[in-house]
Amino acid sequence: MNNYLGKTAHFSKTLSETDLYLYAGITGDLNPVHVDEEYAKKTKFKKRIAHGLLTASYICMPLGMYLPGPGTIQISQFLDFVRPVYIGDTISVHLEVTEILEKGRLKIRTLLKNQNEEIVIDGYAIVIPPRKTDHEIQ
């Protein structure tokens, strides 16, 4: 299990208007700060912002596909929303296993930055890694 300690993974995605509207439709969160440009112009953000949990959901792909990988079960997530994400921003997810916890669970730092290297979300996840397989991280 210690072979996970210090391992990292990265993933980047550019947030599109389609992503925002699909998320709004799936969740029902039609808050005008996300979907109404005229409304958003009157806010402190001056334009539409992405849903915080839409941006945070970018953490799921590298957890489930790269680190620890397929079969991972996420059991908790702490998120600190540091700054807004706008349509067209490219978000980079940086994961790092920082602790091995009881029962083999992993604590993974989850840091998301925009294209300007500004932190947009900082936090950590607690996950149950997949069972040992032929594909376990060496």
TORKOL-4160 file (C-alpha; in steps of 0.2 Angstrom, whole numbers, padded with zeros to 4 digits, m for minus):
138
<pt num="1" X="0000" Y="0000" Z="0000"/>
<pt num="2" X="0015" Y="0012" Z="0003"/>
<pt num="3" X="0018" Y="0012" Z="m0015"/>
<pt num="4" X="0005" Y="0025" Z="m0017"/>
<pt num="5" X="0013" Y="0038" Z="m0005"/>
<pt num="6" X="0019" Y="0053" Z="m0015"/>
<pt num="7" X="0011" Y="0047" Z="m0032"/>
<pt num="8" X="0004" Y="0061" Z="m0043"/>
<pt num="9" X="m0008" Y="0062" Z="m0057"/>
<pt num="10" X="m0014" Y="0077" Z="m0068"/>
<pt num="11" X="m0029" Y="0081" Z="m0079"/>
<pt num="12" X="m0034" Y="0096" Z="m0089"/>
<pt num="13" X="m0051" Y="0101" Z="m0097"/>
<pt num="14" X="m0057" Y="0118" Z="m0104"/>
<pt num="15" X="m0074" Y="0122" Z="m0098"/>
<pt num="16" X="m0087" Y="0125" Z="m0112"/>
<pt num="17" X="m0103" Y="0133" Z="m0112"/>
<pt num="18" X="m0111" Y="0116" Z="m0117"/>
<pt num="19" X="m0103" Y="0109" Z="m0101"/>
<pt num="20" X="m0111" Y="0122" Z="m0091"/>
<pt num="21" X="m0128" Y="0120" Z="m0098"/>
<pt num="22" X="m0128" Y="0101" Z="m0097"/>
<pt num="23" X="m0123" Y="0102" Z="m0079"/>
<pt num="24" X="m0137" Y="0114" Z="m0076"/>
<pt num="25" X="m0149" Y="0103" Z="m0084"/>
<pt num="26" X="m0144" Y="0087" Z="m0075"/>
<pt num="27" X="m0144" Y="0095" Z="m0058"/>
<pt num="28" X="m0158" Y="0108" Z="m0061"/>
<pt num="29" X="m0147" Y="0122" Z="m0054"/>
<pt num="30" X="m0152" Y="0136" Z="m0065"/>
<pt num="31" X="m0145" Y="0150" Z="m0054"/>
<pt num="32" X="m0144" Y="0165" Z="m0065"/>
<pt num="33" X="m0126" Y="0168" Z="m0061"/>
<pt num="34" X="m0122" Y="0152" Z="m0071"/>
<pt num="35" X="m0135" Y="0153" Z="m0085"/>
<pt num="36" X="m0140" Y="0172" Z="m0088"/>
<pt num="37" X="m0127" Y="0183" Z="m0095"/>
<pt num="38" X="m0137" Y="0199" Z="m0092"/>
<pt num="39" X="m0140" Y="0194" Z="m0073"/>
<pt num="40" X="m0121" Y="0189" Z="m0071"/>
<pt num="41" X="m0115" Y="0206" Z="m0078"/>
<pt num="42" X="m0123" Y="0214" Z="m0063"/>
<pt num="43" X="m0114" Y="0203" Z="m0050"/>
<pt num="44" X="m0096" Y="0205" Z="m0043"/>
<pt num="45" X="m0091" Y="0192" Z="m0056"/>
<pt num="46" X="m0096" Y="0203" Z="m0071"/>
<pt num="47" X="m0100" Y="0187" Z="m0082"/>
<pt num="48" X="m0107" Y="0170" Z="m0079"/>
<pt num="49" X="m0097" Y="0158" Z="m0068"/>
<pt num="50" X="m0096" Y="0139" Z="m0068"/>
<pt num="51" X="m0105" Y="0129" Z="m0054"/>
<pt num="52" X="m0093" Y="0125" Z="m0041"/>
<pt num="53" X="m0097" Y="0107" Z="m0041"/>
<pt num="54" X="m0096" Y="0106" Z="m0060"/>
<pt num="55" X="m0078" Y="0111" Z="m0058"/>
<pt num="56" X="m0075" Y="0100" Z="m0043"/>
<pt num="57" X="m0081" Y="0085" Z="m0053"/>
<pt num="58" X="m0066" Y="0086" Z="m0064"/>
<pt num="59" X="m0057" Y="0078" Z="m0049"/>
<pt num="60" X="m0067" Y="0062" Z="m0052"/>
<pt num="61" X="m0059" Y="0057" Z="m0069"/>
<pt num="62" X="m0041" Y="0056" Z="m0063"/>
<pt num="63" X="m0046" Y="0048" Z="m0046"/>
<pt num="64" X="m0055" Y="0034" Z="m0055"/>
<pt num="65" X="m0044" Y="0032" Z="m0070"/>
<pt num="66" X="m0026" Y="0037" Z="m0065"/>
<pt num="67" X="m0023" Y="0038" Z="m0046"/>
<pt num="68" X="m0027" Y="0026" Z="m0038"/>
<pt num="69" X="m0036" Y="0021" Z="m0054"/>
<pt num="70" X="m0051" Y="0010" Z="m0060"/>
<pt num="71" X="m0060" Y="0003" Z="m0045"/>
<pt num="72" X="m0057" Y="0017" Z="m0034"/>
<pt num="73" X="m0071" Y="0022" Z="m0022"/>
<pt num="74" X="m0071" Y="0040" Z="m0016"/>
<pt num="75" X="m0079" Y="0041" Z="0001"/>
<pt num="76" X="m0076" Y="0059" Z="0006"/>
<pt num="77" X="m0071" Y="0076" Z="m0002"/>
<pt num="78" X="m0066" Y="0092" Z="0006"/>
<pt num="79" X="m0067" Y="0108" Z="m0005"/>
<pt num="80" X="m0062" Y="0126" Z="m0003"/>
<pt num="81" X="m0068" Y="0136" Z="m0017"/>
<pt num="82" X="m0054" Y="0149" Z="m0019"/>
<pt num="83" X="m0059" Y="0159" Z="m0035"/>
<pt num="84" X="m0072" Y="0158" Z="m0049"/>
<pt num="85" X="m0071" Y="0148" Z="m0065"/>
<pt num="86" X="m0077" Y="0155" Z="m0081"/>
<pt num="87" X="m0083" Y="0148" Z="m0097"/>
<pt num="88" X="m0067" Y="0145" Z="m0108"/>
<pt num="89" X="m0056" Y="0143" Z="m0093"/>
<pt num="90" X="m0044" Y="0128" Z="m0094"/>
<pt num="91" X="m0044" Y="0119" Z="m0077"/>
<pt num="92" X="m0029" Y="0108" Z="m0072"/>
<pt num="93" X="m0032" Y="0095" Z="m0058"/>
<pt num="94" X="m0017" Y="0090" Z="m0048"/>
<pt num="95" X="m0018" Y="0075" Z="m0037"/>
<pt num="96" X="m0005" Y="0069" Z="m0024"/>
<pt num="97" X="m0007" Y="0055" Z="m0012"/>
<pt num="98" X="m0001" Y="0063" Z="0005"/>
<pt num="99" X="m0006" Y="0049" Z="0018"/>
<pt num="100" X="m0010" Y="0031" Z="0020"/>
<pt num="101" X="m0024" Y="0030" Z="0032"/>
<pt num="102" X="m0032" Y="0016" Z="0042"/>
<pt num="103" X="m0040" Y="0001" Z="0032"/>
<pt num="104" X="m0028" Y="0006" Z="0017"/>
<pt num="105" X="m0038" Y="0021" Z="0013"/>
<pt num="106" X="m0028" Y="0036" Z="0005"/>
<pt num="107" X="m0029" Y="0054" Z="0008"/>
<pt num="108" X="m0026" Y="0063" Z="m0009"/>
<pt num="109" X="m0023" Y="0082" Z="m0010"/>
<pt num="110" X="m0034" Y="0089" Z="m0024"/>
<pt num="111" X="m0028" Y="0105" Z="m0031"/>
<pt num="112" X="m0037" Y="0114" Z="m0046"/>
<pt num="113" X="m0029" Y="0128" Z="m0055"/>
<pt num="114" X="m0034" Y="0139" Z="m0070"/>
<pt num="115" X="m0024" Y="0143" Z="m0086"/>
<pt num="116" X="m0016" Y="0157" Z="m0076"/>
<pt num="117" X="m0009" Y="0145" Z="m0063"/>
<pt num="118" X="m0021" Y="0153" Z="m0050"/>
<pt num="119" X="m0029" Y="0140" Z="m0038"/>
<pt num="120" X="m0048" Y="0139" Z="m0040"/>
<pt num="121" X="m0051" Y="0124" Z="m0028"/>
<pt num="122" X="m0040" Y="0117" Z="m0015"/>
<pt num="123" X="m0045" Y="0102" Z="m0005"/>
<pt num="124" X="m0042" Y="0083" Z="m0002"/>
<pt num="125" X="m0051" Y="0067" Z="m0005"/>
<pt num="126" X="m0052" Y="0051" Z="0005"/>
<pt num="127" X="m0053" Y="0035" Z="m0006"/>
<pt num="128" X="m0053" Y="0017" Z="m0005"/>
<pt num="129" X="m0040" Y="0011" Z="m0018"/>
<pt num="130" X="m0044" Y="m0004" Z="m0030"/>
<pt num="131" X="m0040" Y="m0021" Z="m0024"/>
<pt num="132" X="m0022" Y="m0027" Z="m0028"/>
<pt num="133" X="m0022" Y="m0033" Z="m0047"/>
<pt num="134" X="m0010" Y="m0036" Z="m0060"/>
<pt num="135" X="m0011" Y="m0017" Z="m0064"/>
<pt num="136" X="m0007" Y="m0011" Z="m0047"/>
<pt num="137" X="0005" Y="0004" Z="m0046"/>
<pt num="138" X="0023" Y="m0002" Z="m0045"/>
